[in-house]
Amino acid sequence: MKGGLAVPLLVTVTKSDLVALGYGPSRSTDIIRLAKAVMVNKGFEYYRARKLGRVPASAVEEILGIPISELIVPTSGISTVKEELS
């Protein structure tokens, strides 16, 4: 923890992540769409965006009924930077 602020790591999932886990491209798209609907129902209007293809892992876990957050490890981008700072 640097600077006194703890930055929570939000694990997100994309269609590519789901394909890498073994789901087909079409099923992966359906899961992302359903996860976006879950987030909108929780009041997060941001997820109404048509081109948004990244959703919280927790929403995908709700749909699949299995924990996937342990399976998805960030490999690049801001997520990796946040992990290194913690």
N, CA, C and O atoms as a printed pandas DataFrame, in Angstrom:
     atom_number atom_name residue_name chain_id  residue_number  x_coord  y_coord  z_coord
0              1         N          MET        A               1    0.856   -1.172    0.000
1              2        CA          MET        A               1    0.000    0.000    0.000
2              3         C          MET        A               1    0.897    1.229    0.000
3              4         O          MET        A               1    1.633    1.463    0.958
4              5         N          LYS        A               2    0.838    2.012   -1.067
5              6        CA          LYS        A               2    1.637    3.226   -1.175
6              7         C          LYS        A               2    0.729    4.436   -1.076
7              8         O          LYS        A               2   -0.401    4.411   -1.564
8              9         N          GLY        A               3    1.212    5.482   -0.454
9             10        CA          GLY        A               3    0.456    6.717   -0.374
10            11         C          GLY        A               3   -0.700    6.670    0.604
11            12         O          GLY        A               3   -1.463    7.632    0.684
12            13         N          GLY        A               4   -0.861    5.584    1.355
13            14        CA          GLY        A               4   -1.908    5.503    2.353
14            15         C          GLY        A               4   -3.276    5.118    1.830
15            16         O          GLY        A               4   -4.203    4.944    2.622
16            17         N          LEU        A               5   -3.433    4.977    0.517
17            18        CA          LEU        A               5   -4.729    4.601   -0.035
18            19         C          LEU        A               5   -4.675    3.187   -0.583
19            20         O          LEU        A               5   -3.770    2.833   -1.339
20            21         N          ALA        A               6   -5.645    2.394   -0.196
21            22        CA          ALA        A               6   -5.743    1.040   -0.734
22            23         C          ALA        A               6   -6.646    1.097   -1.964
23            24         O          ALA        A               6   -7.779    1.572   -1.888
24            25         N          VAL        A               7   -6.146    0.617   -3.080
25            26        CA          VAL        A               7   -6.931    0.602   -4.306
26            27         C          VAL        A               7   -7.449   -0.823   -4.509
27            28         O          VAL        A               7   -6.666   -1.736   -4.767
28            29         N          PRO        A               8   -8.765   -1.014   -4.393
29            30        CA          PRO        A               8   -9.283   -2.364   -4.569
30            31         C          PRO        A               8   -9.118   -2.801   -6.027
31            32         O          PRO        A               8   -9.332   -2.016   -6.951
32            33         N          LEU        A               9   -8.742   -4.034   -6.209
33            34        CA          LEU        A               9   -8.568   -4.581   -7.544
34            35         C          LEU        A               9   -9.898   -5.144   -8.014
35            36         O          LEU        A               9  -10.410   -6.095   -7.424
36            37         N          LEU        A              10  -10.454   -4.580   -9.049
37            38        CA          LEU        A              10  -11.694   -5.063   -9.619
38            39         C          LEU        A              10  -11.346   -5.974  -10.778
39            40         O          LEU        A              10  -10.815   -5.527  -11.794
40            41         N          VAL        A              11  -11.646   -7.243  -10.624
41            42        CA          VAL        A              11  -11.356   -8.201  -11.678
42            43         C          VAL        A              11  -12.494   -8.137  -12.684
43            44         O          VAL        A              11  -13.668   -8.249  -12.332
44            45         N          THR        A              12  -12.121   -7.956  -13.935
45            46        CA          THR        A              12  -13.122   -7.879  -14.994
46            47         C          THR        A              12  -12.944   -9.032  -15.970
47            48         O          THR        A              12  -11.897   -9.676  -16.012
48            49         N          VAL        A              13  -13.987   -9.277  -16.750
49            50        CA          VAL        A              13  -14.009  -10.381  -17.694
50            51         C          VAL        A              13  -14.443   -9.856  -19.058
51            52         O          VAL        A              13  -15.340   -9.019  -19.160
52            53         N          THR        A              14  -13.800  -10.356  -20.092
53            54        CA          THR        A              14  -14.185  -10.046  -21.466
54            55         C          THR        A              14  -14.580  -11.340  -22.176
55            56         O          THR        A              14  -14.407  -12.436  -21.643
56            57         N          LYS        A              15  -15.104  -11.191  -23.369
57            58        CA          LYS        A              15  -15.445  -12.348  -24.186
58            59         C          LYS        A              15  -14.208  -13.215  -24.407
59            60         O          LYS        A              15  -14.293  -14.441  -24.336
60            61         N          SER        A              16  -13.073  -12.597  -24.672
61            62        CA          SER        A              16  -11.832  -13.344  -24.901
62            63         C          SER        A              16  -11.442  -14.175  -23.686
63            64         O          SER        A              16  -10.958  -15.298  -23.825
64            65         N          ASP        A              17  -11.652  -13.620  -22.495
65            66        CA          ASP        A              17  -11.350  -14.366  -21.269
66            67         C          ASP        A              17  -12.210  -15.627  -21.182
67            68         O          ASP        A              17  -11.725  -16.703  -20.833
68            69         N          LEU        A              18  -13.483  -15.474  -21.503
69            70        CA          LEU        A              18  -14.392  -16.620  -21.430
70            71         C          LEU        A              18  -14.043  -17.671  -22.475
71            72         O          LEU        A              18  -14.120  -18.870  -22.206
72            73         N          VAL        A              19  -13.658  -17.222  -23.667
73            74        CA          VAL        A              19  -13.231  -18.165  -24.711
74            75         C          VAL        A              19  -11.995  -18.917  -24.233
75            76         O          VAL        A              19  -11.879  -20.124  -24.450
76            77         N          ALA        A              20  -11.064  -18.207  -23.579
77            78        CA          ALA        A              20   -9.852  -18.845  -23.056
78            79         C          ALA        A              20  -10.178  -19.868  -21.968
79            80         O          ALA        A              20   -9.426  -20.820  -21.762
80            81         N          LEU        A              21  -11.302  -19.668  -21.272
81            82        CA          LEU        A              21  -11.729  -20.621  -20.245
82            83         C          LEU        A              21  -12.476  -21.810  -20.831
83            84         O          LEU        A              21  -12.824  -22.744  -20.108
84            85         N          GLY        A              22  -12.728  -21.781  -22.153
85            86        CA          GLY        A              22  -13.350  -22.929  -22.801
86            87         C          GLY        A              22  -14.768  -22.721  -23.295
87            88         O          GLY        A              22  -15.355  -23.635  -23.873
88            89         N          TYR        A              23  -15.327  -21.552  -23.085
89            90        CA          TYR        A              23  -16.666  -21.265  -23.598
90            91         C          TYR        A              23  -16.550  -20.892  -25.066
91            92         O          TYR        A              23  -15.547  -20.312  -25.482
92            93         N          GLY        A              24  -17.564  -21.218  -25.851
93            94        CA          GLY        A              24  -17.561  -20.870  -27.266
94            95         C          GLY        A              24  -17.756  -19.379  -27.451
95            96         O          GLY        A              24  -18.210  -18.695  -26.534
96            97         N          PRO        A              25  -17.415  -18.859  -28.640
97            98        CA          PRO        A              25  -17.558  -17.418  -28.898
98            99         C          PRO        A              25  -18.993  -16.912  -28.723
99           100         O          PRO        A              25  -19.211  -15.846  -28.148
100          101         N          SER        A              26  -19.951  -17.663  -29.210
101          102        CA          SER        A              26  -21.343  -17.236  -29.111
102          103         C          SER        A              26  -21.825  -17.261  -27.660
103          104         O          SER        A              26  -22.486  -16.329  -27.201
104          105         N          ARG        A              27  -21.491  -18.325  -26.951
105          106        CA          ARG        A              27  -21.887  -18.433  -25.537
106          107         C          ARG        A              27  -21.189  -17.349  -24.709
107          108         O          ARG        A              27  -21.787  -16.793  -23.787
108          109         N          SER        A              28  -19.945  -17.051  -25.029
109          110        CA          SER        A              28  -19.213  -16.001  -24.318
110          111         C          SER        A              28  -19.894  -14.649  -24.496
111          112         O          SER        A              28  -20.019  -13.880  -23.542
112          113         N          THR        A              29  -20.330  -14.364  -25.706
113          114        CA          THR        A              29  -21.047  -13.118  -25.986
114          115         C          THR        A              29  -22.343  -13.067  -25.183
115          116         O          THR        A              29  -22.689  -12.026  -24.625
116          117         N          ASP        A              30  -23.058  -14.190  -25.124
117          118        CA          ASP        A              30  -24.307  -14.248  -24.353
118          119         C          ASP        A              30  -24.055  -13.984  -22.864
119          120         O          ASP        A              30  -24.817  -13.268  -22.214
120          121         N          ILE        A              31  -22.984  -14.566  -22.339
121          122        CA          ILE        A              31  -22.662  -14.384  -20.918
122          123         C          ILE        A              31  -22.347  -12.919  -20.624
123          124         O          ILE        A              31  -22.801  -12.377  -19.616
124          125         N          ILE        A              32  -21.575  -12.278  -21.495
125          126        CA          ILE        A              32  -21.249  -10.858  -21.309
126          127         C          ILE        A              32  -22.521  -10.017  -21.364
127          128         O          ILE        A              32  -22.702   -9.108  -20.554
128          129         N          ARG        A              33  -23.399  -10.319  -22.317
129          130        CA          ARG        A              33  -24.662   -9.578  -22.441
130          131         C          ARG        A              33  -25.505   -9.732  -21.187
131          132         O          ARG        A              33  -26.060   -8.754  -20.687
132          133         N          LEU        A              34  -25.607  -10.960  -20.672
133          134        CA          LEU        A              34  -26.385  -11.196  -19.457
134          135         C          LEU        A              34  -25.751  -10.500  -18.246
135          136         O          LEU        A              34  -26.455   -9.967  -17.389
136          137         N          ALA        A              35  -24.416  -10.510  -18.187
137          138        CA          ALA        A              35  -23.724   -9.841  -17.080
138          139         C          ALA        A              35  -23.970   -8.337  -17.126
139          140         O          ALA        A              35  -24.134   -7.704  -16.083
140          141         N          LYS        A              36  -23.998   -7.765  -18.322
141          142        CA          LYS        A              36  -24.306   -6.341  -18.448
142          143         C          LYS        A              36  -25.722   -6.063  -17.944
143          144         O          LYS        A              36  -25.956   -5.054  -17.280
144          145         N          ALA        A              37  -26.655   -6.942  -18.251
145          146        CA          ALA        A              37  -28.038   -6.779  -17.784
146          147         C          ALA        A              37  -28.097   -6.855  -16.257
147          148         O          ALA        A              37  -28.832   -6.096  -15.626
148          149         N          VAL        A              38  -27.330   -7.761  -15.668
149          150        CA          VAL        A              38  -27.273   -7.868  -14.212
150          151         C          VAL        A              38  -26.788   -6.551  -13.615
151          152         O          VAL        A              38  -27.353   -6.065  -12.635
152          153         N          MET        A              39  -25.749   -5.980  -14.200
153          154        CA          MET        A              39  -25.200   -4.734  -13.680
154          155         C          MET        A              39  -26.180   -3.572  -13.835
155          156         O          MET        A              39  -26.288   -2.730  -12.944
156          157         N          VAL        A              40  -26.889   -3.522  -14.955
157          158        CA          VAL        A              40  -27.896   -2.473  -15.162
158          159         C          VAL        A              40  -29.010   -2.622  -14.133
159          160         O          VAL        A              40  -29.490   -1.630  -13.584
160          161         N          ASN        A              41  -29.423   -3.869  -13.871
161          162        CA          ASN        A              41  -30.473   -4.113  -12.871
162          163         C          ASN        A              41  -30.033   -3.701  -11.469
163          164         O          ASN        A              41  -30.868   -3.391  -10.618
164          165         N          LYS        A              42  -28.730   -3.698  -11.233
165          166        CA          LYS        A              42  -28.199   -3.259   -9.933
166          167         C          LYS        A              42  -28.044   -1.743   -9.878
167          168         O          LYS        A              42  -27.644   -1.195   -8.851
168          169         N          GLY        A              43  -28.362   -1.065  -10.983
169          170        CA          GLY        A              43  -28.320    0.393  -10.992
170          171         C          GLY        A              43  -27.103    1.002  -11.662
171          172         O          GLY        A              43  -26.927    2.219  -11.607
172          173         N          PHE        A              44  -26.266    0.209  -12.285
173          174        CA          PHE        A              44  -25.072    0.714  -12.960
174          175         C          PHE        A              44  -25.391    0.964  -14.435
175          176         O          PHE        A              44  -25.175    0.099  -15.284
176          177         N          GLU        A              45  -25.906    2.154  -14.724
177          178        CA          GLU        A              45  -26.329    2.504  -16.081
178          179         C          GLU        A              45  -25.176    2.490  -17.087
179          180         O          GLU        A              45  -25.403    2.363  -18.290
180          181         N          TYR        A              46  -23.959    2.620  -16.602
181          182        CA          TYR        A              46  -22.772    2.579  -17.457
182          183         C          TYR        A              46  -22.767    1.335  -18.352
183          184         O          TYR        A              46  -22.289    1.383  -19.485
184          185         N          TYR        A              47  -23.294    0.237  -17.844
185          186        CA          TYR        A              47  -23.261   -1.032  -18.582
186          187         C          TYR        A              47  -24.328   -1.130  -19.669
187          188         O          TYR        A              47  -24.447   -2.170  -20.317
188          189         N          ARG        A              48  -25.100   -0.074  -19.881
189          190        CA          ARG        A              48  -26.040   -0.037  -21.015
190          191         C          ARG        A              48  -25.320    0.208  -22.339
191          192         O          ARG        A              48  -25.893   -0.041  -23.400
192          193         N          ALA        A              49  -24.110    0.678  -22.301
193          194        CA          ALA        A              49  -23.353    1.011  -23.516
194          195         C          ALA        A              49  -23.228   -0.213  -24.419
195          196         O          ALA        A              49  -22.825   -1.291  -23.982
196          197         N          ARG        A              50  -23.580   -0.021  -25.675
197          198        CA          ARG        A              50  -23.577   -1.131  -26.641
198          199         C          ARG        A              50  -22.208   -1.749  -26.855
199          200         O          ARG        A              50  -22.078   -2.971  -26.927
200          201         N          LYS        A              51  -21.206   -0.924  -26.956
201          202        CA          LYS        A              51  -19.881   -1.429  -27.311
202          203         C          LYS        A              51  -19.044   -1.867  -26.118
203          204         O          LYS        A              51  -17.918   -2.333  -26.293
204          205         N          LEU        A              52  -19.569   -1.726  -24.927
205          206        CA          LEU        A              52  -18.837   -2.139  -23.740
206          207         C          LEU        A              52  -18.779   -3.661  -23.685
207          208         O          LEU        A              52  -19.814   -4.326  -23.712
208          209         N          GLY        A              53  -17.586   -4.205  -23.610
209          210        CA          GLY        A              53  -17.427   -5.657  -23.612
210          211         C          GLY        A              53  -16.681   -6.181  -22.402
211          212         O          GLY        A              53  -16.193   -7.311  -22.422
212          213         N          ARG        A              54  -16.583   -5.393  -21.357
213          214        CA          ARG        A              54  -15.857   -5.795  -20.144
214          215         C          ARG        A              54  -16.794   -5.624  -18.961
215          216         O          ARG        A              54  -17.346   -4.545  -18.746
216          217         N          VAL        A              55  -16.970   -6.696  -18.195
217          218        CA          VAL        A              55  -17.888   -6.678  -17.051
218          219         C          VAL        A              55  -17.174   -7.214  -15.815
219          220         O          VAL        A              55  -16.185   -7.936  -15.939
220          221         N          PRO        A              56  -17.663   -6.868  -14.625
221          222        CA          PRO        A              56  -17.050   -7.404  -13.405
222          223         C          PRO        A              56  -17.176   -8.932  -13.343
223          224         O          PRO        A              56  -18.194   -9.500  -13.739
224          225         N          ALA        A              57  -16.141   -9.571  -12.848
225          226        CA          ALA        A              57  -16.155  -11.034  -12.723
226          227         C          ALA        A              57  -17.292  -11.490  -11.817
227          228         O          ALA        A              57  -17.851  -12.570  -12.011
228          229         N          SER        A              58  -17.633  -10.672  -10.831
229          230        CA          SER        A              58  -18.710  -11.047   -9.910
230          231         C          SER        A              58  -20.044  -11.211  -10.638
231          232         O          SER        A              58  -20.842  -12.078  -10.281
232          233         N          ALA        A              59  -20.290  -10.380  -11.660
233          234        CA          ALA        A              59  -21.530  -10.499  -12.435
234          235         C          ALA        A              59  -21.534  -11.793  -13.241
235          236         O          ALA        A              59  -22.567  -12.452  -13.361
236          237         N          VAL        A              60  -20.382  -12.153  -13.792
237          238        CA          VAL        A              60  -20.280  -13.406  -14.555
238          239         C          VAL        A              60  -20.442  -14.600  -13.611
239          240         O          VAL        A              60  -21.072  -15.596  -13.964
240          241         N          GLU        A              61  -19.876  -14.492  -12.419
241          242        CA          GLU        A              61  -20.011  -15.564  -11.435
242          243         C          GLU        A              61  -21.470  -15.776  -11.055
243          244         O          GLU        A              61  -21.896  -16.913  -10.854
244          245         N          GLU        A              62  -22.242  -14.696  -10.954
245          246        CA          GLU        A              62  -23.675  -14.805  -10.653
246          247         C          GLU        A              62  -24.387  -15.612  -11.734
247          248         O          GLU        A              62  -25.249  -16.437  -11.433
248          249         N          ILE        A              63  -24.030  -15.375  -12.974
249          250        CA          ILE        A              63  -24.677  -16.052  -14.093
250          251         C          ILE        A              63  -24.260  -17.519  -14.166
251          252         O          ILE        A              63  -25.102  -18.403  -14.323
252          253         N          LEU        A              64  -22.963  -17.770  -14.050
253          254        CA          LEU        A              64  -22.446  -19.132  -14.184
254          255         C          LEU        A              64  -22.651  -19.968  -12.927
255          256         O          LEU        A              64  -22.747  -21.193  -12.999
256          257         N          GLY        A              65  -22.717  -19.309  -11.785
257          258        CA          GLY        A              65  -22.892  -20.029  -10.540
258          259         C          GLY        A              65  -21.609  -20.660  -10.017
259          260         O          GLY        A              65  -21.649  -21.498   -9.116
260          261         N          ILE        A              66  -20.472  -20.262  -10.576
261          262        CA          ILE        A              66  -19.177  -20.772  -10.113
262          263         C          ILE        A              66  -18.220  -19.601   -9.953
263          264         O          ILE        A              66  -18.320  -18.619  -10.689
264          265         N          PRO        A              67  -17.290  -19.688   -9.000
265          266        CA          PRO        A              67  -16.315  -18.606   -8.833
266          267         C          PRO        A              67  -15.241  -18.673   -9.916
267          268         O          PRO        A              67  -14.563  -19.689  -10.065
268          269         N          ILE        A              68  -15.093  -17.593  -10.662
269          270        CA          ILE        A              68  -14.062  -17.566  -11.710
270          271         C          ILE        A              68  -12.991  -16.536  -11.420
271          272         O          ILE        A              68  -11.986  -16.476  -12.127
272          273         N          SER        A              69  -13.189  -15.721  -10.388
273          274        CA          SER        A              69  -12.222  -14.658  -10.116
274          275         C          SER        A              69  -10.827  -15.205   -9.817
275          276         O          SER        A              69   -9.833  -14.528  -10.080
276          277         N          GLU        A              70  -10.740  -16.409   -9.275
277          278        CA          GLU        A              70   -9.426  -17.000   -9.012
278          279         C          GLU        A              70   -8.773  -17.499  -10.296
279          280         O          GLU        A              70   -7.550  -17.621  -10.357
280          281         N          LEU        A              71   -9.564  -17.787  -11.312
281          282        CA          LEU        A              71   -9.038  -18.339  -12.558
282          283         C          LEU        A              71   -8.482  -17.281  -13.489
283          284         O          LEU        A              71   -7.601  -17.570  -14.299
284          285         N          ILE        A              72   -8.987  -16.046  -13.385
285          286        CA          ILE        A              72   -8.591  -14.987  -14.306
286          287         C          ILE        A              72   -7.529  -14.138  -13.649
287          288         O          ILE        A              72   -7.789  -13.473  -12.646
288          289         N          VAL        A              73   -6.330  -14.157  -14.210
289          290        CA          VAL        A              73   -5.212  -13.388  -13.685
290          291         C          VAL        A              73   -4.900  -12.282  -14.674
291          292         O          VAL        A              73   -4.615  -12.568  -15.837
292          293         N          PRO        A              74   -4.945  -11.014  -14.244
293          294        CA          PRO        A              74   -4.624   -9.918  -15.154
294          295         C          PRO        A              74   -3.203  -10.070  -15.695
295          296         O          PRO        A              74   -2.274  -10.378  -14.949
296          297         N          THR        A              75   -3.048   -9.851  -16.991
297          298        CA          THR        A              75   -1.731  -10.016  -17.603
298          299         C          THR        A              75   -1.146   -8.710  -18.097
299          300         O          THR        A              75    0.049   -8.649  -18.384
300          301         N          SER        A              76   -1.950   -7.659  -18.206
301          302        CA          SER        A              76   -1.415   -6.384  -18.675
302          303         C          SER        A              76   -2.329   -5.253  -18.241
303          304         O          SER        A              76   -3.403   -5.473  -17.681
304          305         N          GLY        A              77   -1.882   -4.054  -18.508
305          306        CA          GLY        A              77   -2.726   -2.886  -18.273
306          307         C          GLY        A              77   -2.741   -2.435  -16.829
307          308         O          GLY        A              77   -1.866   -2.785  -16.037
308          309         N          ILE        A              78   -3.751   -1.653  -16.506
309          310        CA          ILE        A              78   -3.859   -1.009  -15.202
310          311         C          ILE        A              78   -3.989   -2.026  -14.079
311          312         O          ILE        A              78   -3.509   -1.779  -12.973
312          313         N          SER        A              79   -4.625   -3.162  -14.335
313          314        CA          SER        A              79   -4.807   -4.164  -13.287
314          315         C          SER        A              79   -3.464   -4.633  -12.749
315          316         O          SER        A              79   -3.293   -4.788  -11.540
316          317         N          THR        A              80   -2.511   -4.860  -13.649
317          318        CA          THR        A              80   -1.187   -5.314  -13.244
318          319         C          THR        A              80   -0.485   -4.235  -12.434
319          320         O          THR        A              80    0.188   -4.534  -11.448
320          321         N          VAL        A              81   -0.638   -3.004  -12.840
321          322        CA          VAL        A              81   -0.011   -1.887  -12.135
322          323         C          VAL        A              81   -0.560   -1.817  -10.716
323          324         O          VAL        A              81    0.211   -1.634   -9.773
324          325         N          LYS        A              82   -1.861   -1.957  -10.540
325          326        CA          LYS        A              82   -2.471   -1.900   -9.214
326          327         C          LYS        A              82   -1.961   -3.041   -8.347
327          328         O          LYS        A              82   -1.718   -2.843   -7.156
328          329         N          GLU        A              83   -1.794   -4.227   -8.915
329          330        CA          GLU        A              83   -1.286   -5.350   -8.130
330          331         C          GLU        A              83    0.152   -5.082   -7.666
331          332         O          GLU        A              83    0.515   -5.407   -6.535
332          333         N          GLU        A              84    0.952   -4.498   -8.531
333          334        CA          GLU        A              84    2.327   -4.230   -8.178
334          335         C          GLU        A              84    2.435   -3.180   -7.088
335          336         O          GLU        A              84    3.373   -3.212   -6.291
336          337         N          LEU        A              85    1.497   -2.257   -7.038
337          338        CA          LEU        A              85    1.511   -1.202   -6.021
338          339         C          LEU        A              85    1.069   -1.695   -4.655
339          340         O          LEU        A              85    1.420   -1.099   -3.636
340          341         N          SER        A              86    0.295   -2.789   -4.622
341          342        CA          SER        A              86   -0.212   -3.283   -3.340
342          343         C          SER        A              86    0.836   -4.022   -2.558
343          344         O          SER        A              86    0.562   -4.499   -1.457
